[in-house]
């Protein structure tokens, strides 16, 4: 027995996966952003130890969001999961290597007093934050510009590009958007969690990255909607049935990404939330209310991800080489039974993850000090 009809389930899972990516971007922005800022805000060894201890109790739990989002992609949209790992293979490998650097960096950095030893691990921790943040942004940019892949008659995906083809001008811009936004998140977190003079430096960094985000996001939104070739479904089978992605017709042309905004004007609220949230974050940071600033920037992060999803809808992975082979939420989804059982599991487990996350951050609230050193 299923809880909802197939069409509704497909849309619900779009919302769930979007929520998981928002959860990862907000919480991952704390520790990934802090790692990327480590060598710039921390001038002395003691300061860098304070910075690392600000994320020490929580960084591992934040990865639950990334792991869950990856698992949800595999189970809900298996065709996209397979095609994405083919298209982003080297990029995802670099992300994995970067993330692997973080646990030994945190565990071994302070084992020896050698300055060279600690500086080397500090640089590794910087890479473990910078690389994932930037490449995740590049990936979203390639979703909007389309990836060079197509299917054969057996639905085997063939990727026609390479790693450097992913680094096109638009995706480099979206990488900058991701970098500036999550570094702003990390800077605000440090302003909240660290004592002087680290909190003052973090506030200055927040102003720089906030302004950079507003500029880059504004350019990116205009570029995507008015200069970039978008995609539009012309015909396809019914949404309430399972069908091959090869059975639909898709056209590609400049301005097509504006279609959803023209049809649903309330969609403009998402990019507005991104910009207004950032402005409010900068304002409250300057007024020395970093907690409120962090909340506002979390709303901005939500606005960016919702903007991307709303612009792409119903596409989840467009194909620039054969547009009709693009993947949508309607033809890339698992069976109705799979989506139904996954929904039940999510409704049970997601509140537990949320409650645990809130509890951990509540228990670990307050600024770090030398007495609390873990690393």
TALIN-V297564 format. One line per field, one symbol per residue. phi: phi as a letter, one per 30 degrees, with the letter a starting at -180 (. if undefined). psi: psi as a letter, one per 40 degrees, with the letter a starting at -180 (. if undefined). Layout:
phi: ???
psi: ???
//
This chain:
phi: .cdbdddddddeddddddddddddddddddddddedcedcddccddddddddddcedbdddddeddddddddddddbdddeddddddcedddddddddddddeddddcecdbdeddeddddddddeddcdddeddddddddddddjcdbaccdciddbcccbedddcdedddddddddddddddddddddddccddcddddddddddddddddeddddddddddcccddcbbdcaadddcbcadddcccbcbadjdddeddddbdddddddddddddddddddddddicddddddddddddeddddedddddecdbadcddbedcecbddccdddddddddddddddddddddddddddddddcdjddbddcecb
psi: hidiiddddddddddddddddddddddddcddddddededdhdiddddddddededeeddddedddddddddddddgddddddddddfdddddddddddddddddddedediehdddddddddddddeddddddddddddddddeiigiiiaeefhhhheaaddddfiddddddddddddddddddddddddeiiieddddddddddddddddddddddddddddedihaihhdiiiidfihiieeeihhihihedeedddddgdededdddddddddddddddddefgdddddddddddddddddddddddheiegihddgdeeihiedeeiaiddddddddddddddddddddddddddddeiiiiiddehd.
//
